[in-house]
Amino acid sequence: METPAAVDRLPQMLGRGISAVNVGTKDLVQFILAADRLNRDAAHFYDTQHASVLGALERVVRTGSAHGVRAKVFSLAQDLDCYRAVLPADTEYMICAHELTQCTDDSPPEEP
């Protein structure tokens, strides 16, 4: 799920047997808010915690759940607490490996 149209079409897609839903929040935010995160003139409009974004994420998670499909939401480390507060408790999250250090303590990883 990376576009508002995909969010709107999710019930139909799930009705055709889709068994997994992964939400790409970076693109979804960009398309919902019409704000290019890489364009310095428009980047200030890019808000991963905007009410419209949170509403779309909640809609995806709840629609998936209603069809017996758990949605996995990609989250930036800075958004994880916000998403956890807004989305249903059983929501699954994905996060970039390099951002995991922002979600854990500051100790360096152990050497194998």
Residue pairs with C-beta under 8 A, 6 or more apart in sequence:
1 7
1 10
1 21
1 22
1 23
1 24
1 28
1 60
1 71
2 23
2 24
2 27
2 28
2 31
3 27
3 28
3 31
4 28
4 31
4 32
4 56
6 13
7 28
7 56
7 59
7 60
10 21
10 59
10 60
10 63
10 64
11 63
11 67
14 21
14 63
14 64
14 67
14 69
15 67
18 69
19 69
20 69
20 72
21 60
21 64
21 69
21 70
21 71
21 72
22 71
22 72
22 74
22 94
23 57
23 60
23 71
23 72
23 73
23 74
24 74
25 48
25 53
25 57
25 73
25 74
25 75
25 76
25 79
26 37
26 48
26 74
26 76
28 53
28 56
28 57
29 35
29 37
29 46
29 47
29 48
29 50
29 53
30 36
30 37
30 46
32 50
32 52
32 53
32 56
33 45
33 46
33 47
33 50
33 52
33 53
34 45
35 42
35 43
35 44
35 45
35 46
35 47
36 42
36 43
36 46
37 43
37 46
47 53
48 76
48 78
48 79
49 79
49 82
54 82
54 83
54 86
57 73
57 83
57 86
57 87
58 86
58 87
58 88
60 71
60 73
61 71
61 73
61 87
61 88
61 91
62 88
64 70
64 71
65 71
65 88
65 90
70 90
70 91
70 92
71 91
71 92
72 92
72 93
72 94
73 83
73 87
73 91
73 92
73 93
73 94
74 93
74 94
74 95
75 83
75 93
75 94
75 95
76 95
76 96
76 99
77 95
77 99
77 100
77 102
77 103
78 102
80 93
80 95
80 103
83 91
83 93
84 91
84 93
95 103
